[in-house]
Amino acid sequence: MLRVAIQMDPVEAVNIESDTTWLMMTTAQARGHAQWVYDVRTLALEDGRLFCRARPVTLREVQGDHVAFGDEVKLDLGQDVDVILMRQDPPFDMAYVTSTYLLETVHPKTLVVNDPAEVRSAPEKLLVTKFPGLTPSTLISSDPVALVDFHKRHGDVVLKPLHGAAGSGVVRLKADDPNLEALIEIHATGSRDPLVIQKFVPAVSKGDKRIILIDGEPVGAINRIPAKDQVRSNLRVGGTAAPVELTARDREICAAIGPELKRRGLIFVGIDVIGDYLTEINVTSPTGAQQLKRFTGVDAAALMWDVIEGKRPA
């Protein structure tokens, strides 16, 4: 039996029919692992020891009545647990970054999935730039001159916040669209983060493929098809999940990035592929495992626990 602490948003609010963390937790429960959930805001580092306030959980497959809590306890995350799943959703802001620094104080003695230092070093839209030739033409900058110049040179583009998630703030700008400078100004009023501007890939109309990799190896994919006349295919903003097979190009992309993901301790990763191009490498709280299991029978959560159990024998 492993002792597992899960850093996540409230488990009471998850959709048990689609949530990937839920699948991870029910799989762990079926294997006999003890589990606690805690809010990242309860992390407390005192004299070199990291604590949190956590509640033990028992799960059941009844939406709305799917979790029972035990009494809250104070956990020493360096002593009382074997594994921490870092599964709270972005935004990838300084609070998120700070949580990685805190968790780094107990990892790897307590195995944190994914490795907190590597999560901090691998923002979804930046890590892809380490793999030239796999991505569409992309610029990351806060400089309006550079952004406008990229738009003029490439015409049809997609603009998105660097640390956005779930399709938030993603817009398409065609070659003659006059709104780029205004959008840059609007973004700058609420954030000092750079923007990402990327050459539009027309194949997105056929779907944005989510490929799940476990310890650097691809285990399967789902296709996320955008609604009519939409550029965003994320399931949280109206995209529709559909079964899909891995292509030769998908496997080529996975072969190129997989060894680096494994080296970094990024055990559970979801990458986004549009047509022939890698667009994101998601390492914070990747989704899609329930849909993958439903469509193909491949259980990415079970494969993840196989890896974890190999690293932390019960």
ChimeraX commands (.cxc) that place a marker at each C-alpha (Angstrom):
marker #1 position 0.00,0.00,0.00 radius 0.5
marker #1 position 1.22,3.47,-0.88 radius 0.5
marker #1 position 0.33,6.59,1.08 radius 0.5
marker #1 position -0.76,9.21,-1.46 radius 0.5
marker #1 position -1.47,12.93,-0.98 radius 0.5
marker #1 position -3.27,14.73,-3.81 radius 0.5
marker #1 position -2.90,18.48,-4.24 radius 0.5
marker #1 position -5.99,19.46,-6.18 radius 0.5
marker #1 position -9.00,21.71,-6.56 radius 0.5
marker #1 position -12.02,20.59,-4.50 radius 0.5
marker #1 position -12.75,16.92,-5.19 radius 0.5
marker #1 position -16.41,17.58,-4.34 radius 0.5
marker #1 position -16.73,19.60,-7.56 radius 0.5
marker #1 position -15.21,17.16,-10.07 radius 0.5
marker #1 position -17.22,15.55,-12.84 radius 0.5
marker #1 position -16.62,11.87,-12.20 radius 0.5
marker #1 position -17.57,11.04,-15.80 radius 0.5
marker #1 position -14.72,13.03,-17.34 radius 0.5
marker #1 position -12.15,14.13,-14.77 radius 0.5
marker #1 position -8.67,12.64,-15.14 radius 0.5
marker #1 position -7.70,13.15,-11.49 radius 0.5
marker #1 position -10.81,11.23,-10.48 radius 0.5
marker #1 position -9.68,8.29,-12.62 radius 0.5
marker #1 position -6.22,8.44,-11.03 radius 0.5
marker #1 position -7.78,8.42,-7.55 radius 0.5
marker #1 position -10.28,5.61,-8.12 radius 0.5
marker #1 position -7.53,3.52,-9.68 radius 0.5
marker #1 position -5.32,4.11,-6.63 radius 0.5
marker #1 position -8.20,3.22,-4.30 radius 0.5
marker #1 position -8.84,-0.03,-6.19 radius 0.5
marker #1 position -5.17,-0.92,-5.70 radius 0.5
marker #1 position -5.44,-0.43,-1.97 radius 0.5
marker #1 position -3.51,2.84,-1.68 radius 0.5
marker #1 position -4.43,5.25,1.13 radius 0.5
marker #1 position -5.30,8.76,-0.11 radius 0.5
marker #1 position -5.62,12.24,1.32 radius 0.5
marker #1 position -6.60,15.43,-0.51 radius 0.5
marker #1 position -5.36,18.90,0.38 radius 0.5
marker #1 position -5.62,22.47,-0.82 radius 0.5
marker #1 position -2.34,24.00,-2.02 radius 0.5
marker #1 position -3.03,26.98,0.25 radius 0.5
marker #1 position -2.52,24.79,3.34 radius 0.5
marker #1 position 1.12,24.02,2.47 radius 0.5
marker #1 position 3.40,25.23,5.27 radius 0.5
marker #1 position 7.21,25.04,5.34 radius 0.5
marker #1 position 8.58,25.24,8.87 radius 0.5
marker #1 position 12.22,24.64,9.82 radius 0.5
marker #1 position 12.83,22.66,6.65 radius 0.5
marker #1 position 9.75,20.42,7.00 radius 0.5
marker #1 position 6.75,20.69,4.72 radius 0.5
marker #1 position 3.27,20.21,6.16 radius 0.5
marker #1 position -0.30,20.45,4.91 radius 0.5
marker #1 position -3.80,20.04,6.30 radius 0.5
marker #1 position -5.40,17.09,4.55 radius 0.5
marker #1 position -8.47,14.88,4.65 radius 0.5
marker #1 position -8.55,11.13,3.96 radius 0.5
marker #1 position -11.02,10.22,1.24 radius 0.5
marker #1 position -13.17,7.27,0.24 radius 0.5
marker #1 position -14.58,7.44,-3.28 radius 0.5
marker #1 position -17.72,6.04,-4.87 radius 0.5
marker #1 position -19.13,6.25,-8.39 radius 0.5
marker #1 position -22.19,8.39,-7.56 radius 0.5
marker #1 position -22.00,11.90,-9.00 radius 0.5
marker #1 position -22.83,14.45,-6.32 radius 0.5
marker #1 position -22.28,11.90,-3.57 radius 0.5
marker #1 position -18.94,10.62,-4.79 radius 0.5
marker #1 position -16.63,11.31,-1.85 radius 0.5
marker #1 position -16.61,10.73,1.89 radius 0.5
marker #1 position -14.06,12.51,4.06 radius 0.5
marker #1 position -12.36,11.43,7.25 radius 0.5
marker #1 position -11.16,13.81,9.92 radius 0.5
marker #1 position -8.66,16.47,8.88 radius 0.5
marker #1 position -5.04,15.70,9.82 radius 0.5
marker #1 position -1.72,17.50,9.66 radius 0.5
marker #1 position 0.57,15.63,7.28 radius 0.5
marker #1 position 4.35,15.88,7.19 radius 0.5
marker #1 position 4.79,15.52,3.44 radius 0.5
marker #1 position 8.40,14.44,3.85 radius 0.5
marker #1 position 7.56,11.64,6.31 radius 0.5
marker #1 position 3.90,10.63,6.27 radius 0.5
marker #1 position 3.34,9.97,2.55 radius 0.5
marker #1 position 5.11,8.12,-0.25 radius 0.5
marker #1 position 3.66,9.96,-3.26 radius 0.5
marker #1 position 2.22,13.42,-3.98 radius 0.5
marker #1 position 0.10,14.03,-7.06 radius 0.5
marker #1 position 0.23,17.70,-8.04 radius 0.5
marker #1 position -3.06,18.04,-9.86 radius 0.5
marker #1 position -4.50,21.49,-9.18 radius 0.5
marker #1 position -5.48,23.34,-12.33 radius 0.5
marker #1 position -3.57,26.38,-13.60 radius 0.5
marker #1 position -3.31,29.42,-13.93 radius 0.5
marker #1 position 0.41,28.95,-13.93 radius 0.5
marker #1 position 1.05,32.03,-11.83 radius 0.5
marker #1 position 3.46,32.85,-8.99 radius 0.5
marker #1 position 1.26,30.95,-6.52 radius 0.5
marker #1 position 1.59,27.87,-8.71 radius 0.5
marker #1 position 5.33,28.42,-9.10 radius 0.5
marker #1 position 5.73,28.85,-5.33 radius 0.5
marker #1 position 3.99,25.51,-4.74 radius 0.5
marker #1 position 6.64,23.84,-6.90 radius 0.5
marker #1 position 9.40,25.37,-4.76 radius 0.5
marker #1 position 7.69,24.04,-1.63 radius 0.5
marker #1 position 7.17,20.55,-3.04 radius 0.5
marker #1 position 10.75,20.49,-4.23 radius 0.5
marker #1 position 11.80,20.40,-0.55 radius 0.5
marker #1 position 10.42,16.84,-0.19 radius 0.5
marker #1 position 11.03,15.43,-3.68 radius 0.5
marker #1 position 12.39,12.85,-4.50 radius 0.5
marker #1 position 12.28,11.30,-1.01 radius 0.5
marker #1 position 8.54,11.72,-1.39 radius 0.5
marker #1 position 7.86,11.16,-5.09 radius 0.5
marker #1 position 6.05,14.19,-6.57 radius 0.5
marker #1 position 4.26,13.57,-9.87 radius 0.5
marker #1 position 5.14,15.42,-11.96 radius 0.5
marker #1 position 8.61,16.48,-10.73 radius 0.5
marker #1 position 7.93,19.98,-9.32 radius 0.5
marker #1 position 11.18,21.56,-10.51 radius 0.5
marker #1 position 10.55,20.31,-14.04 radius 0.5
marker #1 position 6.92,21.46,-13.98 radius 0.5
marker #1 position 8.23,24.91,-13.07 radius 0.5
marker #1 position 10.74,24.76,-15.92 radius 0.5
marker #1 position 8.29,23.49,-18.52 radius 0.5
marker #1 position 5.40,25.90,-19.16 radius 0.5
marker #1 position 3.16,24.25,-21.76 radius 0.5
marker #1 position 3.74,26.74,-24.55 radius 0.5
marker #1 position 7.47,27.19,-23.89 radius 0.5
marker #1 position 8.73,23.62,-23.63 radius 0.5
marker #1 position 7.72,22.96,-27.25 radius 0.5
marker #1 position 10.29,25.52,-28.41 radius 0.5
marker #1 position 13.05,23.09,-27.39 radius 0.5
marker #1 position 12.06,20.85,-30.29 radius 0.5
marker #1 position 12.65,22.80,-33.53 radius 0.5
marker #1 position 10.97,21.44,-36.61 radius 0.5
marker #1 position 8.02,19.99,-34.71 radius 0.5
marker #1 position 6.03,23.20,-34.16 radius 0.5
marker #1 position 4.40,25.84,-36.38 radius 0.5
marker #1 position 6.24,29.17,-36.72 radius 0.5
marker #1 position 5.91,30.77,-33.28 radius 0.5
marker #1 position 6.90,34.00,-31.54 radius 0.5
marker #1 position 6.76,34.57,-27.77 radius 0.5
marker #1 position 7.07,38.22,-26.79 radius 0.5
marker #1 position 5.56,41.22,-25.02 radius 0.5
marker #1 position 6.90,43.57,-27.69 radius 0.5
marker #1 position 4.06,45.01,-29.83 radius 0.5
marker #1 position 6.48,45.74,-32.67 radius 0.5
marker #1 position 7.63,42.13,-32.82 radius 0.5
marker #1 position 4.09,40.77,-32.54 radius 0.5
marker #1 position 2.75,43.03,-35.30 radius 0.5
marker #1 position 5.70,42.19,-37.54 radius 0.5
marker #1 position 5.06,38.44,-37.08 radius 0.5
marker #1 position 1.40,38.96,-38.00 radius 0.5
marker #1 position 2.37,40.87,-41.16 radius 0.5
marker #1 position 4.83,38.18,-42.21 radius 0.5
marker #1 position 2.64,35.14,-41.51 radius 0.5
marker #1 position -0.88,36.45,-42.14 radius 0.5
marker #1 position -3.34,34.04,-40.58 radius 0.5
marker #1 position -2.26,33.54,-36.93 radius 0.5
marker #1 position -3.43,32.46,-33.49 radius 0.5
marker #1 position -2.80,34.68,-30.46 radius 0.5
marker #1 position -2.87,33.28,-26.91 radius 0.5
marker #1 position -1.58,34.15,-23.43 radius 0.5
marker #1 position 1.66,32.35,-22.58 radius 0.5
marker #1 position 0.36,30.93,-19.31 radius 0.5
marker #1 position -3.28,30.48,-20.28 radius 0.5
marker #1 position -5.05,27.13,-19.96 radius 0.5
marker #1 position -8.10,25.28,-21.28 radius 0.5
marker #1 position -8.32,27.53,-24.35 radius 0.5
marker #1 position -8.73,30.73,-22.34 radius 0.5
marker #1 position -7.90,33.88,-24.32 radius 0.5
marker #1 position -7.13,32.11,-27.60 radius 0.5
marker #1 position -8.11,34.10,-30.70 radius 0.5
marker #1 position -7.54,33.75,-34.43 radius 0.5
marker #1 position -6.46,36.80,-36.43 radius 0.5
marker #1 position -6.62,36.63,-40.20 radius 0.5
marker #1 position -4.17,38.50,-42.42 radius 0.5
marker #1 position -6.32,41.63,-42.67 radius 0.5
marker #1 position -7.50,41.69,-39.04 radius 0.5
marker #1 position -6.87,45.16,-37.52 radius 0.5
marker #1 position -7.36,44.15,-33.88 radius 0.5
marker #1 position -3.94,42.82,-32.88 radius 0.5
marker #1 position -2.62,46.01,-31.31 radius 0.5
marker #1 position -5.82,46.51,-29.30 radius 0.5
marker #1 position -5.65,42.91,-28.05 radius 0.5
marker #1 position -2.03,43.42,-27.00 radius 0.5
marker #1 position -3.08,46.51,-25.03 radius 0.5
marker #1 position -5.96,44.68,-23.35 radius 0.5
marker #1 position -3.66,41.82,-22.34 radius 0.5
marker #1 position -1.06,44.24,-20.98 radius 0.5
marker #1 position -3.58,45.89,-18.65 radius 0.5
marker #1 position -4.00,42.65,-16.70 radius 0.5
marker #1 position -0.71,40.85,-17.13 radius 0.5
marker #1 position 3.00,41.38,-17.59 radius 0.5
marker #1 position 3.38,37.94,-19.18 radius 0.5
marker #1 position 4.32,37.63,-22.86 radius 0.5
marker #1 position 1.91,36.57,-25.55 radius 0.5
marker #1 position 2.28,33.67,-27.96 radius 0.5
marker #1 position 1.57,34.29,-31.63 radius 0.5
marker #1 position 1.63,31.29,-33.91 radius 0.5
marker #1 position 1.01,30.61,-37.58 radius 0.5
marker #1 position -2.53,29.25,-37.92 radius 0.5
marker #1 position -2.75,25.55,-38.78 radius 0.5
marker #1 position -5.91,24.96,-40.89 radius 0.5
marker #1 position -5.98,21.28,-39.89 radius 0.5
marker #1 position -7.43,22.38,-36.53 radius 0.5
marker #1 position -10.88,22.18,-38.16 radius 0.5
marker #1 position -10.39,18.39,-38.19 radius 0.5
marker #1 position -9.38,18.39,-34.55 radius 0.5
marker #1 position -6.68,19.04,-31.99 radius 0.5
marker #1 position -5.24,15.69,-30.95 radius 0.5
marker #1 position -4.45,15.07,-27.27 radius 0.5
marker #1 position -1.80,12.36,-26.95 radius 0.5
marker #1 position -1.06,10.99,-23.49 radius 0.5
marker #1 position 2.48,9.89,-22.68 radius 0.5
marker #1 position 3.38,7.87,-19.59 radius 0.5
marker #1 position 7.03,8.06,-18.58 radius 0.5
marker #1 position 7.91,9.26,-22.08 radius 0.5
marker #1 position 5.93,6.62,-24.00 radius 0.5
marker #1 position 2.73,7.38,-25.98 radius 0.5
marker #1 position -0.18,5.23,-24.81 radius 0.5
marker #1 position -2.99,6.64,-26.93 radius 0.5
marker #1 position -4.86,9.70,-28.16 radius 0.5
marker #1 position -8.23,11.36,-28.41 radius 0.5
marker #1 position -9.30,13.97,-30.93 radius 0.5
marker #1 position -10.88,17.22,-29.74 radius 0.5
marker #1 position -13.01,18.72,-32.50 radius 0.5
marker #1 position -13.89,22.42,-32.27 radius 0.5
marker #1 position -17.44,23.64,-32.64 radius 0.5
marker #1 position -18.40,25.04,-36.04 radius 0.5
marker #1 position -16.47,28.21,-36.93 radius 0.5
marker #1 position -14.41,28.00,-33.72 radius 0.5
marker #1 position -10.64,27.78,-33.38 radius 0.5
marker #1 position -10.60,26.46,-29.80 radius 0.5
marker #1 position -11.06,22.71,-29.45 radius 0.5
marker #1 position -10.55,22.34,-25.68 radius 0.5
marker #1 position -13.29,20.22,-24.11 radius 0.5
marker #1 position -13.95,22.89,-21.46 radius 0.5
marker #1 position -14.89,25.45,-24.10 radius 0.5
marker #1 position -17.16,23.36,-26.29 radius 0.5
marker #1 position -14.85,20.97,-28.09 radius 0.5
marker #1 position -16.11,17.42,-28.70 radius 0.5
marker #1 position -14.02,14.34,-27.92 radius 0.5
marker #1 position -13.75,11.62,-30.56 radius 0.5
marker #1 position -11.64,8.48,-31.02 radius 0.5
marker #1 position -8.52,8.75,-33.17 radius 0.5
marker #1 position -5.49,6.65,-34.06 radius 0.5
marker #1 position -1.87,7.69,-33.74 radius 0.5
marker #1 position -0.31,8.50,-37.11 radius 0.5
marker #1 position 3.29,7.96,-38.19 radius 0.5
marker #1 position 3.89,11.69,-37.65 radius 0.5
marker #1 position 2.41,11.50,-34.14 radius 0.5
marker #1 position 4.80,8.67,-33.29 radius 0.5
marker #1 position 7.69,10.63,-34.77 radius 0.5
marker #1 position 6.85,13.59,-32.52 radius 0.5
marker #1 position 6.55,11.34,-29.46 radius 0.5
marker #1 position 9.86,9.64,-30.24 radius 0.5
marker #1 position 11.54,13.05,-30.45 radius 0.5
marker #1 position 10.23,14.38,-27.14 radius 0.5
marker #1 position 9.64,11.22,-25.08 radius 0.5
marker #1 position 13.21,10.64,-23.84 radius 0.5
marker #1 position 13.45,14.26,-22.64 radius 0.5
marker #1 position 10.12,13.99,-20.79 radius 0.5
marker #1 position 11.29,10.81,-19.07 radius 0.5
marker #1 position 14.65,12.38,-18.19 radius 0.5
marker #1 position 12.84,15.29,-16.56 radius 0.5
marker #1 position 10.64,13.07,-14.40 radius 0.5
marker #1 position 7.47,14.12,-16.22 radius 0.5
marker #1 position 5.54,10.89,-15.77 radius 0.5
marker #1 position 2.03,11.95,-16.88 radius 0.5
marker #1 position 2.02,14.30,-19.88 radius 0.5
marker #1 position -0.55,15.33,-22.47 radius 0.5
marker #1 position 0.69,16.82,-25.73 radius 0.5
marker #1 position -1.40,18.68,-28.31 radius 0.5
marker #1 position -0.90,17.95,-32.01 radius 0.5
marker #1 position -2.70,19.76,-34.83 radius 0.5
marker #1 position -2.12,18.19,-38.22 radius 0.5
marker #1 position 1.63,17.58,-38.39 radius 0.5
marker #1 position 2.55,20.06,-35.67 radius 0.5
marker #1 position 3.17,19.87,-31.94 radius 0.5
marker #1 position 1.59,22.92,-30.31 radius 0.5
marker #1 position 1.76,22.29,-26.52 radius 0.5
marker #1 position 3.30,19.93,-23.97 radius 0.5
marker #1 position 0.98,19.87,-20.93 radius 0.5
marker #1 position 2.64,18.89,-17.65 radius 0.5
marker #1 position 0.66,20.69,-14.92 radius 0.5
marker #1 position -2.69,18.87,-14.84 radius 0.5
marker #1 position -3.18,17.11,-18.19 radius 0.5
marker #1 position -6.63,15.77,-19.04 radius 0.5
marker #1 position -8.13,13.27,-21.49 radius 0.5
marker #1 position -7.54,9.96,-19.66 radius 0.5
marker #1 position -11.22,9.14,-19.11 radius 0.5
marker #1 position -12.10,9.76,-22.75 radius 0.5
marker #1 position -9.12,7.67,-23.86 radius 0.5
marker #1 position -10.24,4.77,-21.67 radius 0.5
marker #1 position -13.82,5.07,-22.91 radius 0.5
marker #1 position -12.84,5.07,-26.59 radius 0.5
marker #1 position -9.96,2.58,-26.59 radius 0.5
marker #1 position -9.87,0.69,-23.31 radius 0.5
marker #1 position -6.37,2.06,-22.65 radius 0.5
marker #1 position -6.16,3.05,-18.98 radius 0.5
marker #1 position -3.52,5.79,-18.73 radius 0.5
marker #1 position -4.12,6.14,-14.98 radius 0.5
marker #1 position -3.37,2.45,-14.42 radius 0.5
marker #1 position -0.22,2.75,-16.52 radius 0.5
marker #1 position 0.82,5.79,-14.48 radius 0.5
marker #1 position 0.39,3.87,-11.23 radius 0.5
marker #1 position 2.41,0.99,-12.67 radius 0.5
marker #1 position 5.30,3.42,-13.14 radius 0.5
marker #1 position 4.86,5.01,-9.70 radius 0.5
marker #1 position 4.66,1.63,-7.98 radius 0.5
marker #1 position 7.86,0.63,-9.78 radius 0.5
marker #1 position 9.57,3.67,-8.34 radius 0.5
marker #1 position 7.98,3.37,-4.87 radius 0.5
marker #1 position 7.33,-0.32,-4.15 radius 0.5
marker #1 position 4.57,-0.71,-1.55 radius 0.5
marker link #1:1,2 radius 0.2
marker link #1:2,3 radius 0.2
marker link #1:3,4 radius 0.2
marker link #1:4,5 radius 0.2
marker link #1:5,6 radius 0.2
marker link #1:6,7 radius 0.2
marker link #1:7,8 radius 0.2
marker link #1:8,9 radius 0.2
marker link #1:9,10 radius 0.2
marker link #1:10,11 radius 0.2
marker link #1:11,12 radius 0.2
marker link #1:12,13 radius 0.2
marker link #1:13,14 radius 0.2
marker link #1:14,15 radius 0.2
marker link #1:15,16 radius 0.2
marker link #1:16,17 radius 0.2
marker link #1:17,18 radius 0.2
marker link #1:18,19 radius 0.2
marker link #1:19,20 radius 0.2
marker link #1:20,21 radius 0.2
marker link #1:21,22 radius 0.2
marker link #1:22,23 radius 0.2
marker link #1:23,24 radius 0.2
marker link #1:24,25 radius 0.2
marker link #1:25,26 radius 0.2
marker link #1:26,27 radius 0.2
marker link #1:27,28 radius 0.2
marker link #1:28,29 radius 0.2
marker link #1:29,30 radius 0.2
marker link #1:30,31 radius 0.2
marker link #1:31,32 radius 0.2
marker link #1:32,33 radius 0.2
marker link #1:33,34 radius 0.2
marker link #1:34,35 radius 0.2
marker link #1:35,36 radius 0.2
marker link #1:36,37 radius 0.2
marker link #1:37,38 radius 0.2
marker link #1:38,39 radius 0.2
marker link #1:39,40 radius 0.2
marker link #1:40,41 radius 0.2
marker link #1:41,42 radius 0.2
marker link #1:42,43 radius 0.2
marker link #1:43,44 radius 0.2
marker link #1:44,45 radius 0.2
marker link #1:45,46 radius 0.2
marker link #1:46,47 radius 0.2
marker link #1:47,48 radius 0.2
marker link #1:48,49 radius 0.2
marker link #1:49,50 radius 0.2
marker link #1:50,51 radius 0.2
marker link #1:51,52 radius 0.2
marker link #1:52,53 radius 0.2
marker link #1:53,54 radius 0.2
marker link #1:54,55 radius 0.2
marker link #1:55,56 radius 0.2
marker link #1:56,57 radius 0.2
marker link #1:57,58 radius 0.2
marker link #1:58,59 radius 0.2
marker link #1:59,60 radius 0.2
marker link #1:60,61 radius 0.2
marker link #1:61,62 radius 0.2
marker link #1:62,63 radius 0.2
marker link #1:63,64 radius 0.2
marker link #1:64,65 radius 0.2
marker link #1:65,66 radius 0.2
marker link #1:66,67 radius 0.2
marker link #1:67,68 radius 0.2
marker link #1:68,69 radius 0.2
marker link #1:69,70 radius 0.2
marker link #1:70,71 radius 0.2
marker link #1:71,72 radius 0.2
marker link #1:72,73 radius 0.2
marker link #1:73,74 radius 0.2
marker link #1:74,75 radius 0.2
marker link #1:75,76 radius 0.2
marker link #1:76,77 radius 0.2
marker link #1:77,78 radius 0.2
marker link #1:78,79 radius 0.2
marker link #1:79,80 radius 0.2
marker link #1:80,81 radius 0.2
marker link #1:81,82 radius 0.2
marker link #1:82,83 radius 0.2
marker link #1:83,84 radius 0.2
marker link #1:84,85 radius 0.2
marker link #1:85,86 radius 0.2
marker link #1:86,87 radius 0.2
marker link #1:87,88 radius 0.2
marker link #1:88,89 radius 0.2
marker link #1:89,90 radius 0.2
marker link #1:90,91 radius 0.2
marker link #1:91,92 radius 0.2
marker link #1:92,93 radius 0.2
marker link #1:93,94 radius 0.2
marker link #1:94,95 radius 0.2
marker link #1:95,96 radius 0.2
marker link #1:96,97 radius 0.2
marker link #1:97,98 radius 0.2
marker link #1:98,99 radius 0.2
marker link #1:99,100 radius 0.2
marker link #1:100,101 radius 0.2
marker link #1:101,102 radius 0.2
marker link #1:102,103 radius 0.2
marker link #1:103,104 radius 0.2
marker link #1:104,105 radius 0.2
marker link #1:105,106 radius 0.2
marker link #1:106,107 radius 0.2
marker link #1:107,108 radius 0.2
marker link #1:108,109 radius 0.2
marker link #1:109,110 radius 0.2
marker link #1:110,111 radius 0.2
marker link #1:111,112 radius 0.2
marker link #1:112,113 radius 0.2
marker link #1:113,114 radius 0.2
marker link #1:114,115 radius 0.2
marker link #1:115,116 radius 0.2
marker link #1:116,117 radius 0.2
marker link #1:117,118 radius 0.2
marker link #1:118,119 radius 0.2
marker link #1:119,120 radius 0.2
marker link #1:120,121 radius 0.2
marker link #1:121,122 radius 0.2
marker link #1:122,123 radius 0.2
marker link #1:123,124 radius 0.2
marker link #1:124,125 radius 0.2
marker link #1:125,126 radius 0.2
marker link #1:126,127 radius 0.2
marker link #1:127,128 radius 0.2
marker link #1:128,129 radius 0.2
marker link #1:129,130 radius 0.2
marker link #1:130,131 radius 0.2
marker link #1:131,132 radius 0.2
marker link #1:132,133 radius 0.2
marker link #1:133,134 radius 0.2
marker link #1:134,135 radius 0.2
marker link #1:135,136 radius 0.2
marker link #1:136,137 radius 0.2
marker link #1:137,138 radius 0.2
marker link #1:138,139 radius 0.2
marker link #1:139,140 radius 0.2
marker link #1:140,141 radius 0.2
marker link #1:141,142 radius 0.2
marker link #1:142,143 radius 0.2
marker link #1:143,144 radius 0.2
marker link #1:144,145 radius 0.2
marker link #1:145,146 radius 0.2
marker link #1:146,147 radius 0.2
marker link #1:147,148 radius 0.2
marker link #1:148,149 radius 0.2
marker link #1:149,150 radius 0.2
marker link #1:150,151 radius 0.2
marker link #1:151,152 radius 0.2
marker link #1:152,153 radius 0.2
marker link #1:153,154 radius 0.2
marker link #1:154,155 radius 0.2
marker link #1:155,156 radius 0.2
marker link #1:156,157 radius 0.2
marker link #1:157,158 radius 0.2
marker link #1:158,159 radius 0.2
marker link #1:159,160 radius 0.2
marker link #1:160,161 radius 0.2
marker link #1:161,162 radius 0.2
marker link #1:162,163 radius 0.2
marker link #1:163,164 radius 0.2
marker link #1:164,165 radius 0.2
marker link #1:165,166 radius 0.2
marker link #1:166,167 radius 0.2
marker link #1:167,168 radius 0.2
marker link #1:168,169 radius 0.2
marker link #1:169,170 radius 0.2
marker link #1:170,171 radius 0.2
marker link #1:171,172 radius 0.2
marker link #1:172,173 radius 0.2
marker link #1:173,174 radius 0.2
marker link #1:174,175 radius 0.2
marker link #1:175,176 radius 0.2
marker link #1:176,177 radius 0.2
marker link #1:177,178 radius 0.2
marker link #1:178,179 radius 0.2
marker link #1:179,180 radius 0.2
marker link #1:180,181 radius 0.2
marker link #1:181,182 radius 0.2
marker link #1:182,183 radius 0.2
marker link #1:183,184 radius 0.2
marker link #1:184,185 radius 0.2
marker link #1:185,186 radius 0.2
marker link #1:186,187 radius 0.2
marker link #1:187,188 radius 0.2
marker link #1:188,189 radius 0.2
marker link #1:189,190 radius 0.2
marker link #1:190,191 radius 0.2
marker link #1:191,192 radius 0.2
marker link #1:192,193 radius 0.2
marker link #1:193,194 radius 0.2
marker link #1:194,195 radius 0.2
marker link #1:195,196 radius 0.2
marker link #1:196,197 radius 0.2
marker link #1:197,198 radius 0.2
marker link #1:198,199 radius 0.2
marker link #1:199,200 radius 0.2
marker link #1:200,201 radius 0.2
marker link #1:201,202 radius 0.2
marker link #1:202,203 radius 0.2
marker link #1:203,204 radius 0.2
marker link #1:204,205 radius 0.2
marker link #1:205,206 radius 0.2
marker link #1:206,207 radius 0.2
marker link #1:207,208 radius 0.2
marker link #1:208,209 radius 0.2
marker link #1:209,210 radius 0.2
marker link #1:210,211 radius 0.2
marker link #1:211,212 radius 0.2
marker link #1:212,213 radius 0.2
marker link #1:213,214 radius 0.2
marker link #1:214,215 radius 0.2
marker link #1:215,216 radius 0.2
marker link #1:216,217 radius 0.2
marker link #1:217,218 radius 0.2
marker link #1:218,219 radius 0.2
marker link #1:219,220 radius 0.2
marker link #1:220,221 radius 0.2
marker link #1:221,222 radius 0.2
marker link #1:222,223 radius 0.2
marker link #1:223,224 radius 0.2
marker link #1:224,225 radius 0.2
marker link #1:225,226 radius 0.2
marker link #1:226,227 radius 0.2
marker link #1:227,228 radius 0.2
marker link #1:228,229 radius 0.2
marker link #1:229,230 radius 0.2
marker link #1:230,231 radius 0.2
marker link #1:231,232 radius 0.2
marker link #1:232,233 radius 0.2
marker link #1:233,234 radius 0.2
marker link #1:234,235 radius 0.2
marker link #1:235,236 radius 0.2
marker link #1:236,237 radius 0.2
marker link #1:237,238 radius 0.2
marker link #1:238,239 radius 0.2
marker link #1:239,240 radius 0.2
marker link #1:240,241 radius 0.2
marker link #1:241,242 radius 0.2
marker link #1:242,243 radius 0.2
marker link #1:243,244 radius 0.2
marker link #1:244,245 radius 0.2
marker link #1:245,246 radius 0.2
marker link #1:246,247 radius 0.2
marker link #1:247,248 radius 0.2
marker link #1:248,249 radius 0.2
marker link #1:249,250 radius 0.2
marker link #1:250,251 radius 0.2
marker link #1:251,252 radius 0.2
marker link #1:252,253 radius 0.2
marker link #1:253,254 radius 0.2
marker link #1:254,255 radius 0.2
marker link #1:255,256 radius 0.2
marker link #1:256,257 radius 0.2
marker link #1:257,258 radius 0.2
marker link #1:258,259 radius 0.2
marker link #1:259,260 radius 0.2
marker link #1:260,261 radius 0.2
marker link #1:261,262 radius 0.2
marker link #1:262,263 radius 0.2
marker link #1:263,264 radius 0.2
marker link #1:264,265 radius 0.2
marker link #1:265,266 radius 0.2
marker link #1:266,267 radius 0.2
marker link #1:267,268 radius 0.2
marker link #1:268,269 radius 0.2
marker link #1:269,270 radius 0.2
marker link #1:270,271 radius 0.2
marker link #1:271,272 radius 0.2
marker link #1:272,273 radius 0.2
marker link #1:273,274 radius 0.2
marker link #1:274,275 radius 0.2
marker link #1:275,276 radius 0.2
marker link #1:276,277 radius 0.2
marker link #1:277,278 radius 0.2
marker link #1:278,279 radius 0.2
marker link #1:279,280 radius 0.2
marker link #1:280,281 radius 0.2
marker link #1:281,282 radius 0.2
marker link #1:282,283 radius 0.2
marker link #1:283,284 radius 0.2
marker link #1:284,285 radius 0.2
marker link #1:285,286 radius 0.2
marker link #1:286,287 radius 0.2
marker link #1:287,288 radius 0.2
marker link #1:288,289 radius 0.2
marker link #1:289,290 radius 0.2
marker link #1:290,291 radius 0.2
marker link #1:291,292 radius 0.2
marker link #1:292,293 radius 0.2
marker link #1:293,294 radius 0.2
marker link #1:294,295 radius 0.2
marker link #1:295,296 radius 0.2
marker link #1:296,297 radius 0.2
marker link #1:297,298 radius 0.2
marker link #1:298,299 radius 0.2
marker link #1:299,300 radius 0.2
marker link #1:300,301 radius 0.2
marker link #1:301,302 radius 0.2
marker link #1:302,303 radius 0.2
marker link #1:303,304 radius 0.2
marker link #1:304,305 radius 0.2
marker link #1:305,306 radius 0.2
marker link #1:306,307 radius 0.2
marker link #1:307,308 radius 0.2
marker link #1:308,309 radius 0.2
marker link #1:309,310 radius 0.2
marker link #1:310,311 radius 0.2
marker link #1:311,312 radius 0.2
marker link #1:312,313 radius 0.2
marker link #1:313,314 radius 0.2
view
